[in-house]
């Protein structure tokens, strides 16, 4: 029977993950502490507490160099700590002063990168930190979906792209499992599964973007993940992992929890 082997949440949209031993799935189908902050462009007309597409944020899709930043977010004190290549950079609270300092530091860092979305777009400045640090709201789609992939599917992509050490962090899933055939999770679309005490409905295969081509440690675009998914696996569009929502109450998911197909 397949089991959970890794759990992740992403406090700041488009930034590095937190590896977790347990995830708290909320009744509304999101993960507590996941995508509770974002770094949004100044010219976005969307309210700060509203969802918007990822292209209105600084994120890996438009700024691969963000992968070099290591993030630690204290969910109790609402403080954001970031290091660069393992070296401490800053630790700030989410008050007005701290938000401005965070935004300015990220802005200065991004402008020094060869690939960035700011250099020729002054209308996107100054950046602003959005989100209250508590409410999960900045997932890839407005409804919010929890994402899952199998390590067997990851191994298939690693073999096709020629990198035996391909990191699952490229795909930014919340849940990684083992114990399936490669791509078996894709057959669950339209069905219900249970992970630990939480029941999910699998809604869709997860379409992929340029963020997957950024090395999650160096920030370099080093592998043709999108082309590999399409041509090596006969996909119409690059797809990896599945998107799910809860049906009924939420609950906790732990490392080692069993995964069962319900229908």
TORKOL-4160 file (C-alpha; in steps of 0.2 Angstrom, whole numbers, padded with zeros to 4 digits, m for minus):
263
<pt num="1" X="0000" Y="0000" Z="0000"/>
<pt num="2" X="0007" Y="0017" Z="m0004"/>
<pt num="3" X="0013" Y="0028" Z="0010"/>
<pt num="4" X="0017" Y="0047" Z="0013"/>
<pt num="5" X="0036" Y="0049" Z="0012"/>
<pt num="6" X="0037" Y="0068" Z="0012"/>
<pt num="7" X="0027" Y="0083" Z="0016"/>
<pt num="8" X="0030" Y="0101" Z="0012"/>
<pt num="9" X="0022" Y="0118" Z="0014"/>
<pt num="10" X="0027" Y="0135" Z="0006"/>
<pt num="11" X="0024" Y="0150" Z="0017"/>
<pt num="12" X="0029" Y="0163" Z="0004"/>
<pt num="13" X="0022" Y="0160" Z="m0014"/>
<pt num="14" X="0036" Y="0155" Z="m0026"/>
<pt num="15" X="0049" Y="0153" Z="m0012"/>
<pt num="16" X="0058" Y="0138" Z="m0005"/>
<pt num="17" X="0048" Y="0125" Z="0005"/>
<pt num="18" X="0047" Y="0120" Z="0023"/>
<pt num="19" X="0048" Y="0101" Z="0025"/>
<pt num="20" X="0036" Y="0095" Z="0038"/>
<pt num="21" X="0032" Y="0080" Z="0048"/>
<pt num="22" X="0014" Y="0084" Z="0049"/>
<pt num="23" X="0002" Y="0094" Z="0038"/>
<pt num="24" X="m0014" Y="0102" Z="0045"/>
<pt num="25" X="m0027" Y="0101" Z="0031"/>
<pt num="26" X="m0040" Y="0114" Z="0034"/>
<pt num="27" X="m0059" Y="0111" Z="0031"/>
<pt num="28" X="m0059" Y="0123" Z="0016"/>
<pt num="29" X="m0046" Y="0111" Z="0008"/>
<pt num="30" X="m0030" Y="0121" Z="0010"/>
<pt num="31" X="m0015" Y="0118" Z="0021"/>
<pt num="32" X="m0012" Y="0128" Z="0036"/>
<pt num="33" X="0003" Y="0140" Z="0034"/>
<pt num="34" X="0004" Y="0136" Z="0015"/>
<pt num="35" X="0005" Y="0151" Z="0003"/>
<pt num="36" X="0001" Y="0164" Z="0017"/>
<pt num="37" X="0012" Y="0177" Z="0010"/>
<pt num="38" X="0018" Y="0184" Z="m0007"/>
<pt num="39" X="0029" Y="0197" Z="m0015"/>
<pt num="40" X="0018" Y="0206" Z="m0027"/>
<pt num="41" X="0021" Y="0219" Z="m0041"/>
<pt num="42" X="0017" Y="0237" Z="m0037"/>
<pt num="43" X="0006" Y="0238" Z="m0053"/>
<pt num="44" X="m0005" Y="0224" Z="m0048"/>
<pt num="45" X="m0023" Y="0230" Z="m0047"/>
<pt num="46" X="m0028" Y="0216" Z="m0036"/>
<pt num="47" X="m0032" Y="0219" Z="m0017"/>
<pt num="48" X="m0018" Y="0213" Z="m0006"/>
<pt num="49" X="m0029" Y="0200" Z="0003"/>
<pt num="50" X="m0036" Y="0193" Z="m0014"/>
<pt num="51" X="m0029" Y="0179" Z="m0025"/>
<pt num="52" X="m0021" Y="0183" Z="m0042"/>
<pt num="53" X="m0011" Y="0174" Z="m0055"/>
<pt num="54" X="0007" Y="0170" Z="m0051"/>
<pt num="55" X="0014" Y="0181" Z="m0064"/>
<pt num="56" X="0009" Y="0196" Z="m0053"/>
<pt num="57" X="0022" Y="0190" Z="m0040"/>
<pt num="58" X="0040" Y="0188" Z="m0039"/>
<pt num="59" X="0042" Y="0169" Z="m0040"/>
<pt num="60" X="0052" Y="0155" Z="m0047"/>
<pt num="61" X="0043" Y="0155" Z="m0064"/>
<pt num="62" X="0050" Y="0173" Z="m0068"/>
<pt num="63" X="0065" Y="0173" Z="m0056"/>
<pt num="64" X="0074" Y="0157" Z="m0055"/>
<pt num="65" X="0087" Y="0164" Z="m0044"/>
<pt num="66" X="0075" Y="0164" Z="m0030"/>
<pt num="67" X="0079" Y="0146" Z="m0027"/>
<pt num="68" X="0096" Y="0152" Z="m0019"/>
<pt num="69" X="0086" Y="0159" Z="m0005"/>
<pt num="70" X="0082" Y="0148" Z="0010"/>
<pt num="71" X="0067" Y="0153" Z="0020"/>
<pt num="72" X="0061" Y="0151" Z="0038"/>
<pt num="73" X="0045" Y="0158" Z="0043"/>
<pt num="74" X="0040" Y="0158" Z="0061"/>
<pt num="75" X="0021" Y="0155" Z="0061"/>
<pt num="76" X="0019" Y="0159" Z="0079"/>
<pt num="77" X="0028" Y="0176" Z="0080"/>
<pt num="78" X="0025" Y="0180" Z="0061"/>
<pt num="79" X="0044" Y="0183" Z="0057"/>
<pt num="80" X="0052" Y="0179" Z="0041"/>
<pt num="81" X="0070" Y="0174" Z="0041"/>
<pt num="82" X="0080" Y="0172" Z="0024"/>
<pt num="83" X="0097" Y="0166" Z="0020"/>
<pt num="84" X="0107" Y="0167" Z="0004"/>
<pt num="85" X="0117" Y="0151" Z="0000"/>
<pt num="86" X="0116" Y="0146" Z="0018"/>
<pt num="87" X="0122" Y="0163" Z="0024"/>
<pt num="88" X="0110" Y="0173" Z="0035"/>
<pt num="89" X="0103" Y="0188" Z="0027"/>
<pt num="90" X="0088" Y="0196" Z="0037"/>
<pt num="91" X="0075" Y="0192" Z="0050"/>
<pt num="92" X="0060" Y="0203" Z="0050"/>
<pt num="93" X="0043" Y="0205" Z="0058"/>
<pt num="94" X="0027" Y="0207" Z="0047"/>
<pt num="95" X="0023" Y="0224" Z="0054"/>
<pt num="96" X="0024" Y="0239" Z="0041"/>
<pt num="97" X="0042" Y="0243" Z="0044"/>
<pt num="98" X="0047" Y="0224" Z="0042"/>
<pt num="99" X="0037" Y="0222" Z="0026"/>
<pt num="100" X="0045" Y="0237" Z="0018"/>
<pt num="101" X="0062" Y="0230" Z="0023"/>
<pt num="102" X="0058" Y="0213" Z="0016"/>
<pt num="103" X="0051" Y="0220" Z="0000"/>
<pt num="104" X="0067" Y="0232" Z="m0002"/>
<pt num="105" X="0079" Y="0218" Z="0001"/>
<pt num="106" X="0070" Y="0206" Z="m0011"/>
<pt num="107" X="0069" Y="0220" Z="m0024"/>
<pt num="108" X="0088" Y="0224" Z="m0023"/>
<pt num="109" X="0092" Y="0205" Z="m0024"/>
<pt num="110" X="0081" Y="0202" Z="m0039"/>
<pt num="111" X="0088" Y="0217" Z="m0049"/>
<pt num="112" X="0105" Y="0210" Z="m0048"/>
<pt num="113" X="0100" Y="0194" Z="m0057"/>
<pt num="114" X="0102" Y="0191" Z="m0075"/>
<pt num="115" X="0085" Y="0184" Z="m0077"/>
<pt num="116" X="0072" Y="0195" Z="m0068"/>
<pt num="117" X="0055" Y="0203" Z="m0071"/>
<pt num="118" X="0060" Y="0220" Z="m0064"/>
<pt num="119" X="0074" Y="0228" Z="m0074"/>
<pt num="120" X="0064" Y="0233" Z="m0089"/>
<pt num="121" X="0047" Y="0236" Z="m0079"/>
<pt num="122" X="0049" Y="0250" Z="m0067"/>
<pt num="123" X="0030" Y="0250" Z="m0066"/>
<pt num="124" X="0032" Y="0235" Z="m0055"/>
<pt num="125" X="0041" Y="0244" Z="m0042"/>
<pt num="126" X="0041" Y="0245" Z="m0027"/>
<pt num="127" X="0037" Y="0227" Z="m0022"/>
<pt num="128" X="0025" Y="0224" Z="m0008"/>
<pt num="129" X="0023" Y="0210" Z="0004"/>
<pt num="130" X="0005" Y="0204" Z="0004"/>
<pt num="131" X="m0004" Y="0192" Z="0015"/>
<pt num="132" X="m0007" Y="0191" Z="0034"/>
<pt num="133" X="0005" Y="0177" Z="0037"/>
<pt num="134" X="m0010" Y="0166" Z="0043"/>
<pt num="135" X="m0023" Y="0164" Z="0030"/>
<pt num="136" X="m0018" Y="0152" Z="0016"/>
<pt num="137" X="m0024" Y="0160" Z="m0001"/>
<pt num="138" X="m0010" Y="0162" Z="m0014"/>
<pt num="139" X="m0010" Y="0144" Z="m0022"/>
<pt num="140" X="m0009" Y="0142" Z="m0041"/>
<pt num="141" X="m0027" Y="0143" Z="m0043"/>
<pt num="142" X="m0041" Y="0153" Z="m0034"/>
<pt num="143" X="m0049" Y="0138" Z="m0027"/>
<pt num="144" X="m0033" Y="0132" Z="m0019"/>
<pt num="145" X="m0028" Y="0114" Z="m0022"/>
<pt num="146" X="m0017" Y="0102" Z="m0012"/>
<pt num="147" X="m0004" Y="0093" Z="m0023"/>
<pt num="148" X="0003" Y="0076" Z="m0023"/>
<pt num="149" X="0015" Y="0066" Z="m0033"/>
<pt num="150" X="0023" Y="0049" Z="m0032"/>
<pt num="151" X="0042" Y="0045" Z="m0031"/>
<pt num="152" X="0040" Y="0032" Z="m0044"/>
<pt num="153" X="0034" Y="0046" Z="m0056"/>
<pt num="154" X="0048" Y="0057" Z="m0051"/>
<pt num="155" X="0060" Y="0042" Z="m0055"/>
<pt num="156" X="0053" Y="0041" Z="m0072"/>
<pt num="157" X="0056" Y="0059" Z="m0076"/>
<pt num="158" X="0073" Y="0058" Z="m0069"/>
<pt num="159" X="0078" Y="0044" Z="m0080"/>
<pt num="160" X="0070" Y="0053" Z="m0095"/>
<pt num="161" X="0079" Y="0069" Z="m0092"/>
<pt num="162" X="0096" Y="0060" Z="m0088"/>
<pt num="163" X="0098" Y="0066" Z="m0070"/>
<pt num="164" X="0097" Y="0052" Z="m0057"/>
<pt num="165" X="0097" Y="0065" Z="m0043"/>
<pt num="166" X="0082" Y="0075" Z="m0049"/>
<pt num="167" X="0075" Y="0084" Z="m0034"/>
<pt num="168" X="0056" Y="0083" Z="m0031"/>
<pt num="169" X="0057" Y="0101" Z="m0025"/>
<pt num="170" X="0056" Y="0107" Z="m0043"/>
<pt num="171" X="0038" Y="0102" Z="m0043"/>
<pt num="172" X="0033" Y="0110" Z="m0027"/>
<pt num="173" X="0020" Y="0097" Z="m0021"/>
<pt num="174" X="0013" Y="0096" Z="m0004"/>
<pt num="175" X="0013" Y="0077" Z="m0003"/>
<pt num="176" X="0025" Y="0064" Z="m0010"/>
<pt num="177" X="0021" Y="0046" Z="m0009"/>
<pt num="178" X="0029" Y="0029" Z="m0013"/>
<pt num="179" X="0022" Y="0012" Z="m0017"/>
<pt num="180" X="0014" Y="0015" Z="m0035"/>
<pt num="181" X="0018" Y="0012" Z="m0053"/>
<pt num="182" X="0025" Y="0027" Z="m0062"/>
<pt num="183" X="0011" Y="0039" Z="m0066"/>
<pt num="184" X="m0002" Y="0029" Z="m0057"/>
<pt num="185" X="m0008" Y="0044" Z="m0048"/>
<pt num="186" X="m0014" Y="0052" Z="m0064"/>
<pt num="187" X="m0027" Y="0038" Z="m0065"/>
<pt num="188" X="m0035" Y="0044" Z="m0049"/>
<pt num="189" X="m0042" Y="0060" Z="m0057"/>
<pt num="190" X="m0061" Y="0060" Z="m0054"/>
<pt num="191" X="m0059" Y="0048" Z="m0039"/>
<pt num="192" X="m0058" Y="0049" Z="m0020"/>
<pt num="193" X="m0043" Y="0044" Z="m0010"/>
<pt num="194" X="m0040" Y="0044" Z="0009"/>
<pt num="195" X="m0023" Y="0049" Z="0016"/>
<pt num="196" X="m0022" Y="0046" Z="0035"/>
<pt num="197" X="m0039" Y="0053" Z="0042"/>
<pt num="198" X="m0042" Y="0065" Z="0027"/>
<pt num="199" X="m0053" Y="0061" Z="0012"/>
<pt num="200" X="m0049" Y="0070" Z="m0005"/>
<pt num="201" X="m0057" Y="0071" Z="m0022"/>
<pt num="202" X="m0043" Y="0071" Z="m0036"/>
<pt num="203" X="m0048" Y="0085" Z="m0048"/>
<pt num="204" X="m0035" Y="0087" Z="m0061"/>
<pt num="205" X="m0017" Y="0083" Z="m0067"/>
<pt num="206" X="m0006" Y="0097" Z="m0062"/>
<pt num="207" X="0000" Y="0107" Z="m0077"/>
<pt num="208" X="0019" Y="0113" Z="m0075"/>
<pt num="209" X="0027" Y="0129" Z="m0079"/>
<pt num="210" X="0045" Y="0136" Z="m0081"/>
<pt num="211" X="0048" Y="0135" Z="m0062"/>
<pt num="212" X="0052" Y="0116" Z="m0064"/>
<pt num="213" X="0067" Y="0120" Z="m0075"/>
<pt num="214" X="0075" Y="0130" Z="m0061"/>
<pt num="215" X="0088" Y="0120" Z="m0051"/>
<pt num="216" X="0081" Y="0121" Z="m0033"/>
<pt num="217" X="0098" Y="0124" Z="m0026"/>
<pt num="218" X="0107" Y="0135" Z="m0038"/>
<pt num="219" X="0093" Y="0144" Z="m0046"/>
<pt num="220" X="0100" Y="0140" Z="m0064"/>
<pt num="221" X="0088" Y="0134" Z="m0078"/>
<pt num="222" X="0097" Y="0118" Z="m0081"/>
<pt num="223" X="0086" Y="0105" Z="m0087"/>
<pt num="224" X="0072" Y="0104" Z="m0101"/>
<pt num="225" X="0059" Y="0097" Z="m0089"/>
<pt num="226" X="0044" Y="0104" Z="m0099"/>
<pt num="227" X="0050" Y="0097" Z="m0116"/>
<pt num="228" X="0054" Y="0080" Z="m0107"/>
<pt num="229" X="0037" Y="0079" Z="m0100"/>
<pt num="230" X="0028" Y="0082" Z="m0117"/>
<pt num="231" X="0040" Y="0072" Z="m0128"/>
<pt num="232" X="0046" Y="0058" Z="m0117"/>
<pt num="233" X="0028" Y="0054" Z="m0110"/>
<pt num="234" X="0017" Y="0059" Z="m0124"/>
<pt num="235" X="0008" Y="0072" Z="m0115"/>
<pt num="236" X="m0002" Y="0085" Z="m0123"/>
<pt num="237" X="0004" Y="0098" Z="m0110"/>
<pt num="238" X="0018" Y="0096" Z="m0098"/>
<pt num="239" X="0010" Y="0088" Z="m0083"/>
<pt num="240" X="0016" Y="0081" Z="m0066"/>
<pt num="241" X="0007" Y="0077" Z="m0050"/>
<pt num="242" X="m0011" Y="0079" Z="m0046"/>
<pt num="243" X="m0022" Y="0093" Z="m0038"/>
<pt num="244" X="m0034" Y="0088" Z="m0024"/>
<pt num="245" X="m0047" Y="0096" Z="m0013"/>
<pt num="246" X="m0055" Y="0089" Z="0003"/>
<pt num="247" X="m0072" Y="0082" Z="0004"/>
<pt num="248" X="m0079" Y="0085" Z="0021"/>
<pt num="249" X="m0068" Y="0089" Z="0036"/>
<pt num="250" X="m0050" Y="0092" Z="0036"/>
<pt num="251" X="m0037" Y="0084" Z="0047"/>
<pt num="252" X="m0019" Y="0080" Z="0050"/>
<pt num="253" X="m0008" Y="0070" Z="0038"/>
<pt num="254" X="0008" Y="0063" Z="0045"/>
<pt num="255" X="0024" Y="0055" Z="0037"/>
<pt num="256" X="0020" Y="0037" Z="0035"/>
<pt num="257" X="0001" Y="0038" Z="0033"/>
<pt num="258" X="m0007" Y="0026" Z="0021"/>
<pt num="259" X="m0015" Y="0031" Z="0005"/>
<pt num="260" X="m0030" Y="0022" Z="m0001"/>
<pt num="261" X="m0041" Y="0023" Z="m0016"/>
<pt num="262" X="m0059" Y="0024" Z="m0011"/>
<pt num="263" X="m0069" Y="0021" Z="m0027"/>
